[in-house]
Amino acid sequence: MFAADFAAAKMVCIVENIFQDGDWAMLEWRDPLGLRGCGFFHIVDDKIVFQRGYWDRLSFLKAHGLPLPEVGP
């Protein structure tokens, strides 16, 4: 899913906020089309050992004119 979606769209990440608490960091971002998201990073010995991100896939697909997934019965 990620390879197909991201290959079909021009991605631009504008950093809005970066927060840090101990060995965790959070990045809030937006793109020029209004899509927003965030990423969480666990950092150990200056390396990212875990990453998790959240964004609205439906808004992403609509903003980039990509086909919407089909919904089953």
NORHULIN-V429290 format. One record per helix or strand of 2 or more residues. SS is the DSSP state (H for helix, E for strand). FROM is the first residue (numbers start at 1). LEN is the number of residues. If there is no record, write none. Layout:
ss | from | len
SS | FROM | LEN
SS | FROM | LEN
This chain:
ss | from | len
H | 2 | 6
E | 14 | 8
E | 24 | 7
E | 36 | 9
E | 47 | 9
H | 57 | 7
